[in-house]
Amino acid sequence: IPGPAGGCRDAAGAADNAMEGGAQQSSLWEPPEQDGGPGERDGGEGPPEVKRSQPLFIHGSSRQLPQEEPRASSLPSIPNPFPELCSPSNSPILSSPALGQGPPREGTSHVVKVFGEDGACRSLEASAGTTARQLCETLVRRTRALHDHSWALVELHQHLALERCLEDHESVVEVQSSWAPGADSRFVFRKNFAKYELFKSNASLFPEVMVSSCLEANKSMAHSELIQNFLNSGSCPEVQGFLQLREAGRKVWKRFHFSLRRSGLYYSTKGTSKDPRHLQYFADLTESNIYYVTQGKKLYGTPTEFGFCIKPHKVRSGVKGLKLLCSEDEQSRSCWMAAFRLFKYGMQLYRNYQQAQARLSQPPWIGPTPLRSVSDNALVAMDFSGCTGRVIENPNEVLTAALEEAQAWRKKTTHRYSLPAACHSSPLSAAIHRTQPWFHGRISREDTQQLIGRQGLVDGVFLVRESQRNPKGFVLSLCHLQRIKHYLILPSEEEGRLYFTMDDGQTRFADLIQLVEFHQINRGILPCKLRHYCTCVAL
C-alpha cells in the first residue's frame, strides 16, 4: 500500500483529469455506486514524475495510464488523505487566486478576529450568516460592557488608512472574505455615537445649502419636515456641493460640483451646471463601500483632513481603483457620508435604527423572560415605618415607597460625598474618579481629539483626563457642533475642604463624579449637556 506521498500523487492525478475535461474519467477514483464510495480511492501509485507530497496546481494532460489499472484494482481501498481535491470548486488550491478566500459557505463556522482600541485581540467563531449587530452583542456580553446601540464593528484597512462602520445587518464573514489575502485589514470593536445620528438631528446633518434643489421642488415644506419625510420613506434627498477630486493616476486635486441623484453620483465639468451635457457619471454606489480617510494628508496629499473614499467591491488591495474625495469641513463630509448610506441601504437603514430603539426598551436580561430564582419570586414589598411590619398590597403605594427610598438613598450618598475632608488626610475624593469609565488618565490633547473623533463627533460626547499643563488639574473634553472643546477643572481648598470647579469657584463640587453628574442634567457653563462618555473596553 503506498504511503502519503503516493496518496498525494493519486489526488494530483485525479485533479489532472478533472481539470482537462477529457472524455475518460480517472481510473484512480471509484464511481459512487460501487462499494468504495466517493470518499475512498484505490491504492495505486500516481504519475511517477510528481515527487512532492504537497498539493499542486497541475495543468491538464491527455496522457492515459492503462498499465496502472490492474494494479490499482487489485489493492484494497484506503481513505483519501486529500478530500478537498475531490471538489475543485471548493478547494483553496484549485480556486482562482483572483477570488481570494471565496464566498462563505452556509453551515460552516469561521474564525473572526476582533481588535479593541488598545490593540488586544479576541477570536470568535461565527457562522456565515452572523451579522455585525449579533457579533457586537456577543462582545458586549463577554466584556460586561454597558449594553446600548452605540457599539459598532469597524472595518479598518490600515495600509490604506480607510475605515468604515459596518451596518447592523451586514454579514461579518462576507466582509472578511472580501479582504485580500495578507492585507493589513481588521475589525475593531468600539463606540460609534454618530451611527444613527442622521435619524435624530437630521436638520443639522443636511444643511439647506446642500439640499436646496429639494427645497425648491417642495416650497410648501419646512427644511426639517422635508428631511424627515425622506428618512421615513427610506430614500435619500438630492445632495449637491463642491468636493475636491483626485485625478486618476495623478496627485493633482481639482474642485468640482457634485450631485447625488437617484441614478447615481455625478459631477459637473462646467461650474455648477446641471445640463446633462456637462454631467459626468462618477461612481456606482450600490457596488461600492464608502470609507473615511484617516490619514489623508500623509498618504494621499488631501487638501484638508476631511477626506473620504469610494472603494468598489472589485478593488481588493492597493490604491489603484480608489475614488478619493475631500470636503472642506466636517459638516459637509458628514452630510455626504449620511447621504451615501441612505442611497445604498435605503429602508434597511431605517429598520436597523428602529430595531436598535426597540432593543433599548427591552429588559437587559438575555432570553424572553427574566431569569429569576424561586426566592426572587417570593419577594414582597414591606412597610416597616410602624411598630410592626406590614405587606404593601397596593401597587401604587409600592411605587411611592420605592421612590421615597431612592430619594433617601440619594441624600445619603450626596451627604457622604460632601463630608468635610482635608486634602492631605482623605485622598478618596481626589481619586474616586479613577474607577469611572469616562476618566482616561493622562492622555494628550491630540489623542483625546482622535478618540472622540473615532467614536463620533456628536453633541455631548465627552471624557475627563488629567491636565498636562497643570499637574493638579483636570480637563473636561467635550464635543459640540462637531468641534472639540476643552475645559480646565481646578481643585480648590476652603476651610479644610477640597472642591473642584470650572468657573473660578462659583460652582463647586466635592469630586469629579459629582461634577459630571451635575452636567449630565444641567448645562451650566458648557454649550450642551454631557450625553455620551468615551470609553474603551478590554477584549
C-alpha positions as CSV (number, residue, x, y, z in Angstrom):
1,I,0.0,0.0,0.0
2,P,1.5,3.4,-1.0
3,G,2.4,5.9,1.7
4,P,1.2,9.6,2.0
5,A,3.3,10.6,-1.0
6,G,1.6,8.1,-3.1
7,G,-1.8,9.3,-1.9
8,C,-0.9,12.8,-3.0
9,R,0.2,11.6,-6.4
10,D,-3.2,9.9,-6.9
11,A,-5.0,13.0,-5.8
12,A,-3.0,15.2,-8.1
13,G,-3.7,12.8,-11.0
14,A,-7.4,13.0,-10.3
15,A,-7.2,16.7,-10.3
16,D,-5.3,16.5,-13.5
17,N,-8.0,14.5,-15.3
18,A,-10.8,16.6,-13.8
19,M,-9.3,19.9,-15.0
20,E,-8.5,18.8,-18.5
21,G,-12.2,17.9,-19.1
22,G,-11.4,14.7,-21.1
23,A,-14.0,12.1,-22.0
24,Q,-12.4,9.4,-20.0
25,Q,-12.8,9.5,-16.2
26,S,-9.7,8.9,-14.0
27,S,-9.3,5.2,-13.0
28,L,-8.0,6.2,-9.6
29,W,-11.4,7.2,-8.3
30,E,-14.3,4.7,-7.9
31,P,-17.8,5.8,-9.0
32,P,-20.3,6.5,-6.2
33,E,-22.4,3.4,-6.9
34,Q,-19.6,1.0,-6.1
35,D,-18.6,-0.3,-2.6
36,G,-15.7,2.1,-2.2
37,G,-17.9,5.3,-2.2
38,P,-16.9,8.8,-3.3
39,G,-14.6,9.4,-0.3
40,E,-12.4,6.4,-1.0
41,R,-9.7,5.7,-3.6
42,D,-7.6,2.8,-4.8
43,G,-4.1,2.4,-3.6
44,G,-2.3,2.7,-6.9
45,E,0.6,4.9,-7.3
46,G,0.3,8.2,-9.2
47,P,2.3,9.6,-12.1
48,P,6.0,8.9,-11.4
49,E,7.1,12.5,-12.4
50,V,5.3,14.1,-9.4
51,K,7.7,13.9,-6.4
52,R,6.3,16.3,-3.8
53,S,3.8,15.5,-1.1
54,Q,2.2,18.9,-1.1
55,P,-1.0,19.6,-3.3
56,L,-0.1,21.4,-6.5
57,F,-1.9,23.2,-9.2
58,I,-1.5,20.7,-12.1
59,H,-2.2,21.6,-15.7
60,G,-4.4,19.2,-17.7
61,S,-2.9,16.3,-19.6
62,S,-4.4,13.8,-22.0
63,R,-2.0,11.1,-21.0
64,Q,-3.6,7.8,-20.1
65,L,-2.2,5.2,-17.7
66,P,-3.7,1.8,-18.6
67,Q,-0.9,-0.1,-17.0
68,E,-1.9,1.2,-13.6
69,E,-5.5,-0.1,-13.7
70,P,-4.8,-3.8,-12.9
71,R,-2.6,-2.9,-10.1
72,A,-5.0,-0.3,-8.6
73,S,-7.9,-2.7,-8.7
74,S,-6.0,-5.4,-7.0
75,L,-5.2,-3.4,-3.9
76,P,-7.7,-2.6,-1.1
77,S,-9.2,0.9,-0.9
78,I,-7.8,3.3,1.7
79,P,-9.3,6.7,2.9
80,N,-8.4,9.7,0.7
81,P,-5.9,11.9,2.6
82,F,-6.8,15.0,0.5
83,P,-10.6,15.1,0.2
84,E,-10.6,18.7,-0.6
85,L,-9.1,17.9,-4.0
86,C,-12.1,15.9,-4.9
87,S,-14.2,19.1,-5.3
88,P,-12.1,21.6,-7.2
89,S,-14.8,24.3,-6.8
90,N,-14.4,24.3,-3.0
91,S,-10.7,23.7,-2.9
92,P,-8.4,26.6,-1.9
93,I,-5.6,25.1,-4.0
94,L,-7.6,24.8,-7.3
95,S,-9.6,28.0,-7.0
96,S,-8.6,31.1,-8.9
97,P,-6.3,33.4,-6.9
98,A,-8.3,36.4,-8.0
99,L,-11.2,35.2,-5.9
100,G,-9.2,35.3,-2.7
101,Q,-11.0,33.4,0.1
102,G,-14.2,33.0,-1.9
103,P,-17.7,33.5,-0.7
104,P,-18.6,32.0,2.7
105,R,-20.4,28.7,2.6
106,E,-23.6,28.2,4.6
107,G,-23.5,25.8,7.6
108,T,-19.7,26.2,8.2
109,S,-18.1,28.1,11.0
110,H,-15.5,30.8,10.5
111,V,-12.9,32.4,12.8
112,V,-13.3,36.1,13.1
113,K,-10.6,38.2,14.9
114,V,-11.8,41.4,16.5
115,F,-9.4,44.0,18.0
116,G,-10.0,46.5,20.7
117,E,-8.8,50.1,20.7
118,D,-5.9,49.1,22.9
119,G,-4.7,46.6,20.3
120,A,-5.8,43.5,22.1
121,C,-7.4,40.8,20.0
122,R,-10.2,38.2,20.6
123,S,-11.0,35.4,18.2
124,L,-14.7,34.4,17.8
125,E,-16.3,31.6,16.0
126,A,-19.1,32.8,13.7
127,S,-21.4,31.3,11.1
128,A,-21.8,32.6,7.6
129,G,-24.9,34.5,8.5
130,T,-23.7,36.2,11.6
131,T,-24.4,40.0,11.4
132,A,-22.4,42.8,12.8
133,R,-25.1,43.5,15.4
134,Q,-25.0,39.9,16.7
135,L,-21.3,39.9,17.0
136,C,-21.4,43.3,18.9
137,E,-23.9,41.9,21.3
138,T,-21.7,38.8,21.9
139,L,-18.7,41.1,22.7
140,V,-20.8,43.3,24.9
141,R,-21.8,40.3,27.0
142,R,-18.3,38.9,27.2
143,T,-16.7,42.2,28.1
144,R,-19.6,43.0,30.5
145,A,-19.9,46.5,28.9
146,L,-23.0,48.7,29.2
147,H,-25.4,47.5,26.5
148,D,-26.6,50.1,24.1
149,H,-26.9,50.6,20.3
150,S,-23.8,52.7,20.1
151,W,-21.4,49.7,20.0
152,A,-20.2,49.1,16.5
153,L,-17.9,46.9,14.4
154,V,-15.5,49.0,12.3
155,E,-13.7,47.7,9.2
156,L,-10.2,49.1,9.2
157,H,-7.7,48.9,6.3
158,Q,-4.5,50.2,8.0
159,H,-2.3,50.1,4.9
160,L,-4.8,52.3,3.0
161,A,-5.8,54.5,6.0
162,L,-9.5,53.7,5.4
163,E,-12.2,52.8,7.9
164,R,-16.0,52.4,7.9
165,C,-18.6,51.3,10.4
166,L,-20.4,48.1,9.4
167,E,-24.2,48.3,9.3
168,D,-26.1,46.2,11.7
169,H,-27.4,43.8,9.0
170,E,-24.1,43.2,7.2
171,S,-22.6,39.7,7.3
172,V,-19.2,39.8,9.1
173,V,-17.9,36.7,7.4
174,E,-18.8,38.0,4.0
175,V,-17.0,41.3,4.6
176,Q,-14.0,39.4,5.9
177,S,-13.9,37.1,2.9
178,S,-13.7,40.2,0.6
179,W,-10.3,41.2,2.0
180,A,-7.2,40.4,0.0
181,P,-5.0,37.6,1.5
182,G,-2.2,39.1,3.6
183,A,-3.7,42.6,3.7
184,D,-3.4,44.6,6.9
185,S,-7.2,44.6,7.5
186,R,-9.1,44.0,10.7
187,F,-12.3,44.5,12.7
188,V,-12.2,46.9,15.6
189,F,-14.9,46.9,18.4
190,R,-15.6,50.4,19.6
191,K,-18.3,53.0,20.2
192,N,-19.8,55.0,17.4
193,F,-22.3,57.5,18.7
194,A,-22.8,59.0,15.2
195,K,-24.2,55.8,13.7
196,Y,-27.8,56.7,13.8
197,E,-27.5,60.5,14.4
198,L,-29.0,61.1,11.0
199,F,-32.4,60.0,12.3
200,K,-32.1,62.2,15.4
201,S,-30.7,65.6,14.3
202,N,-31.3,65.3,10.6
203,A,-31.9,69.1,10.1
204,S,-28.4,70.0,11.1
205,L,-26.9,67.0,9.3
206,F,-28.4,68.0,6.0
207,P,-27.7,71.8,5.6
208,E,-30.2,73.8,3.5
209,V,-27.5,74.8,1.0
210,M,-26.7,71.2,0.2
211,V,-30.4,70.2,-0.3
212,S,-31.5,73.4,-2.0
213,S,-32.8,71.7,-5.1
214,C,-35.2,69.6,-2.9
215,L,-36.4,72.7,-1.1
216,E,-37.1,74.4,-4.4
217,A,-39.2,71.5,-5.5
218,N,-41.1,71.4,-2.2
219,K,-41.5,75.0,-1.3
220,S,-44.5,74.4,1.0
221,M,-42.4,72.2,3.3
222,A,-40.1,73.3,6.0
223,H,-36.5,72.1,5.9
224,S,-36.7,69.7,8.9
225,E,-40.1,68.3,7.7
226,L,-38.7,67.6,4.2
227,I,-35.7,65.7,5.5
228,Q,-37.8,63.7,7.9
229,N,-40.1,62.7,5.1
230,F,-37.1,61.4,3.1
231,L,-35.8,59.4,6.1
232,N,-39.2,57.9,7.0
233,S,-39.6,56.7,3.4
234,G,-36.1,55.2,3.3
235,S,-35.0,57.4,0.4
236,C,-32.2,60.0,0.1
237,P,-32.6,63.7,-0.7
238,E,-30.7,65.1,-3.7
239,V,-27.4,66.4,-2.2
240,Q,-25.1,68.8,-4.0
241,G,-22.0,70.7,-3.2
242,F,-18.3,71.2,-4.1
243,L,-15.8,68.5,-3.5
244,Q,-12.1,68.1,-4.2
245,L,-11.4,65.2,-6.6
246,R,-8.1,63.5,-7.1
247,E,-7.5,62.7,-10.7
248,A,-6.8,59.1,-11.6
249,G,-3.1,58.3,-11.7
250,R,-2.1,61.8,-10.6
251,K,-1.5,63.6,-7.3
252,V,-3.4,66.7,-8.5
253,W,-6.7,67.6,-6.8
254,K,-9.4,69.6,-8.6
255,R,-12.6,71.2,-7.3
256,F,-15.9,70.0,-8.9
257,H,-19.5,70.5,-8.2
258,F,-21.1,67.0,-7.3
259,S,-24.7,65.9,-7.3
260,L,-26.1,62.8,-5.8
261,R,-29.2,61.8,-7.6
262,R,-31.4,58.7,-7.7
263,S,-29.4,57.4,-10.7
264,G,-26.0,57.8,-9.0
265,L,-23.2,60.3,-8.3
266,Y,-22.3,62.9,-10.9
267,Y,-20.0,65.9,-11.2
268,S,-20.2,68.9,-13.5
269,T,-17.5,69.6,-15.9
270,K,-18.7,73.2,-16.2
271,G,-19.1,75.0,-12.9
272,T,-22.5,74.3,-11.2
273,S,-24.2,73.5,-14.5
274,K,-26.9,70.7,-14.3
275,D,-27.1,70.4,-18.0
276,P,-26.9,66.7,-19.0
277,R,-24.2,67.6,-21.5
278,H,-21.9,68.8,-18.6
279,L,-22.7,66.0,-16.1
280,Q,-20.2,63.2,-15.8
281,Y,-21.2,59.9,-14.1
282,F,-18.7,59.3,-11.3
283,A,-19.4,56.1,-9.3
284,D,-21.8,53.3,-8.8
285,L,-22.5,53.4,-5.1
286,T,-24.5,50.2,-5.0
287,E,-21.4,48.2,-5.9
288,S,-19.0,50.2,-3.6
289,N,-18.3,50.9,0.0
290,I,-17.8,54.3,1.5
291,Y,-14.8,54.8,3.8
292,Y,-13.4,57.6,6.0
293,V,-9.8,58.6,5.1
294,T,-7.9,58.8,8.4
295,Q,-4.5,60.0,7.2
296,G,-5.4,61.8,4.1
297,K,-2.6,64.4,4.0
298,K,0.1,61.9,4.8
299,L,-0.9,59.2,2.4
300,Y,-2.8,60.9,-0.4
301,G,-1.9,64.6,-0.1
302,T,-5.5,65.7,0.5
303,P,-6.1,69.5,0.7
304,T,-7.9,69.1,4.1
305,E,-8.3,66.4,6.8
306,F,-11.9,65.7,5.8
307,G,-11.4,63.1,3.1
308,F,-13.4,60.0,2.2
309,C,-13.2,57.3,-0.4
310,I,-15.4,55.3,-2.6
311,K,-14.0,51.8,-2.9
312,P,-15.6,49.5,-5.5
313,H,-16.1,45.9,-4.5
314,K,-13.7,44.7,-7.3
315,V,-10.8,46.7,-5.8
316,R,-9.3,44.2,-3.2
317,S,-6.0,45.8,-2.4
318,G,-3.8,48.7,-3.5
319,V,-4.6,52.3,-4.2
320,K,-5.4,51.7,-7.9
321,G,-9.2,52.0,-8.4
322,L,-9.9,54.0,-5.3
323,K,-12.0,57.2,-5.9
324,L,-10.7,59.8,-3.4
325,L,-12.7,62.8,-2.5
326,C,-12.2,65.6,0.0
327,S,-14.7,68.1,1.5
328,E,-14.0,71.5,3.0
329,D,-15.3,70.9,6.6
330,E,-16.6,68.1,8.8
331,Q,-20.2,69.1,8.4
332,S,-20.0,68.7,4.6
333,R,-18.3,65.3,4.9
334,S,-20.9,64.1,7.4
335,C,-23.7,65.1,5.1
336,W,-22.1,63.3,2.1
337,M,-21.5,60.1,4.2
338,A,-25.0,60.0,5.5
339,A,-26.4,60.6,2.0
340,F,-24.3,57.7,0.6
341,R,-25.6,55.4,3.4
342,L,-29.2,56.3,2.7
343,F,-28.6,55.9,-1.1
344,K,-27.1,52.4,-0.7
345,Y,-29.2,50.8,2.0
346,G,-32.4,52.8,1.9
347,M,-35.2,51.5,4.1
348,Q,-33.0,48.8,5.6
349,L,-31.0,51.5,7.4
350,Y,-34.2,52.9,8.9
351,R,-35.3,49.4,10.0
352,N,-31.9,49.0,11.7
353,Y,-32.5,52.2,13.6
354,Q,-36.0,51.1,14.7
355,Q,-34.7,47.7,15.9
356,A,-32.0,49.4,17.8
357,Q,-34.5,51.7,19.5
358,A,-36.7,48.6,20.3
359,R,-33.8,46.8,21.9
360,L,-33.2,49.8,24.2
361,S,-36.8,49.5,25.5
362,Q,-36.4,45.8,26.3
363,P,-35.1,44.4,29.6
364,P,-31.3,43.9,29.8
365,W,-31.5,40.2,30.5
366,I,-31.0,37.5,28.0
367,G,-34.0,35.5,26.9
368,P,-37.7,36.1,26.5
369,T,-38.4,36.0,30.3
370,P,-36.5,37.4,33.2
371,L,-34.0,35.0,34.8
372,R,-35.3,35.0,38.4
373,S,-34.8,32.5,41.2
374,V,-37.5,31.0,43.3
375,S,-36.6,33.2,46.2
376,D,-36.9,36.3,44.0
377,N,-40.4,35.3,43.0
378,A,-41.4,35.1,46.7
379,L,-40.3,38.7,47.5
380,V,-43.0,41.3,48.5
381,A,-42.9,45.0,49.4
382,M,-42.9,45.6,53.2
383,D,-43.5,48.8,55.3
384,F,-41.5,49.0,58.5
385,S,-42.4,52.5,59.4
386,G,-44.7,51.4,62.3
387,C,-44.2,49.2,65.3
388,T,-44.7,46.0,63.2
389,G,-44.1,45.4,59.5
390,R,-46.9,45.0,57.0
391,V,-47.2,43.8,53.4
392,I,-47.9,46.5,50.9
393,E,-50.6,45.2,48.5
394,N,-51.5,48.4,46.7
395,P,-49.2,48.7,43.6
396,N,-49.4,52.5,43.7
397,E,-48.2,52.5,47.3
398,V,-45.4,50.2,46.4
399,L,-44.2,52.6,43.7
400,T,-44.4,55.6,46.0
401,A,-42.4,53.7,48.7
402,A,-39.7,52.8,46.2
403,L,-39.4,56.4,45.0
404,E,-39.1,57.7,48.6
405,E,-36.5,55.1,49.4
406,A,-34.5,56.1,46.3
407,Q,-34.6,59.7,47.3
408,A,-33.5,58.9,50.8
409,W,-30.6,56.9,49.5
410,R,-29.6,59.7,47.2
411,K,-29.5,62.2,50.1
412,K,-27.2,59.8,52.0
413,T,-24.9,59.5,49.0
414,T,-24.7,63.2,48.4
415,H,-24.0,63.8,52.1
416,R,-21.2,61.2,52.0
417,Y,-19.7,63.0,49.0
418,S,-19.9,66.4,50.7
419,L,-18.4,65.5,54.1
420,P,-15.6,67.8,55.2
421,A,-12.2,66.3,54.2
422,A,-8.8,67.7,54.3
423,C,-6.7,67.5,51.2
424,H,-3.9,65.6,53.0
425,S,-6.0,63.3,55.1
426,S,-8.7,62.0,52.7
427,P,-7.5,61.1,49.3
428,L,-10.7,59.3,48.5
429,S,-12.5,62.3,46.9
430,A,-9.3,63.1,44.9
431,A,-9.0,59.6,43.5
432,I,-12.6,58.1,43.3
433,H,-12.9,59.3,39.7
434,R,-10.3,56.8,38.5
435,T,-12.8,54.0,38.7
436,Q,-15.2,55.7,36.2
437,P,-15.3,54.7,32.6
438,W,-15.3,58.4,31.4
439,F,-11.9,59.0,33.0
440,H,-8.9,58.4,30.7
441,G,-6.0,59.4,32.9
442,R,-3.0,61.1,31.4
443,I,-3.6,61.2,27.7
444,S,-2.6,64.0,25.4
445,R,-4.8,66.6,23.8
446,E,-4.1,65.1,20.3
447,D,-5.0,61.6,21.5
448,T,-8.2,63.0,23.0
449,Q,-9.3,64.6,19.8
450,Q,-8.6,61.4,17.9
451,L,-10.5,59.2,20.3
452,I,-13.6,61.5,20.3
453,G,-13.4,61.7,16.5
454,R,-13.3,57.9,16.2
455,Q,-16.3,57.4,18.5
456,G,-18.4,60.1,16.8
457,L,-18.5,63.9,16.6
458,V,-21.9,64.2,18.3
459,D,-23.0,66.9,20.6
460,G,-22.4,65.8,24.2
461,V,-19.6,63.2,23.7
462,F,-17.1,63.8,26.4
463,L,-14.3,62.4,28.6
464,V,-12.3,63.6,31.6
465,R,-8.5,63.5,31.6
466,E,-5.5,64.8,33.6
467,S,-4.1,68.1,32.6
468,Q,-0.7,68.2,31.1
469,R,0.0,71.8,31.9
470,N,-1.4,71.9,35.5
471,P,-0.2,68.9,37.5
472,K,-3.1,69.2,40.0
473,G,-5.8,70.0,37.4
474,F,-8.1,68.0,35.1
475,V,-9.6,68.7,31.7
476,L,-13.2,68.1,30.5
477,S,-13.1,67.5,26.7
478,L,-16.5,68.0,25.1
479,C,-17.8,67.8,21.5
480,H,-20.2,70.4,20.3
481,L,-21.2,71.3,16.8
482,Q,-18.6,68.8,15.5
483,R,-15.8,70.6,17.3
484,I,-14.0,69.5,20.4
485,K,-13.6,72.0,23.3
486,H,-11.5,71.6,26.4
487,Y,-12.5,73.0,29.9
488,L,-10.0,73.2,32.7
489,I,-11.1,71.7,36.1
490,L,-9.1,73.1,39.0
491,P,-9.1,71.9,42.7
492,S,-9.5,74.4,45.4
493,E,-9.4,74.3,49.2
494,E,-11.6,76.2,51.6
495,E,-11.7,75.6,55.4
496,G,-10.0,72.3,55.0
497,R,-12.4,71.1,52.3
498,L,-11.4,70.1,48.8
499,Y,-13.5,71.3,45.9
500,F,-13.4,71.1,42.1
501,T,-14.6,74.0,39.9
502,M,-14.6,75.1,36.3
503,D,-15.8,78.7,36.9
504,D,-13.4,80.1,39.5
505,G,-15.3,78.7,42.4
506,Q,-18.8,79.9,41.6
507,T,-19.9,76.3,41.2
508,R,-18.1,73.9,43.4
509,F,-18.2,70.1,43.5
510,A,-16.9,67.6,46.1
511,D,-15.4,65.4,43.5
512,L,-15.3,64.8,39.7
513,I,-18.2,62.3,39.8
514,Q,-20.4,64.9,41.3
515,L,-19.2,67.4,38.6
516,V,-20.0,65.0,35.8
517,E,-23.4,64.0,37.2
518,F,-24.4,67.6,37.6
519,H,-23.5,68.5,33.9
520,Q,-25.4,65.4,32.7
521,I,-28.5,67.1,34.0
522,N,-27.7,70.8,33.8
523,R,-25.7,72.6,31.1
524,G,-24.1,75.0,33.4
525,I,-21.3,76.9,31.7
526,L,-21.0,74.3,29.0
527,P,-22.5,74.7,25.5
528,C,-24.5,71.5,25.9
529,K,-25.2,68.7,28.4
530,L,-22.9,65.7,28.8
531,R,-24.6,62.9,26.9
532,H,-22.2,60.2,25.9
533,Y,-18.9,59.4,27.5
534,C,-16.0,57.9,25.5
535,T,-14.9,54.5,26.8
536,C,-12.6,51.7,25.8
537,V,-13.2,48.1,26.8
538,A,-10.5,45.4,27.2
539,L,-11.2,42.4,25.0
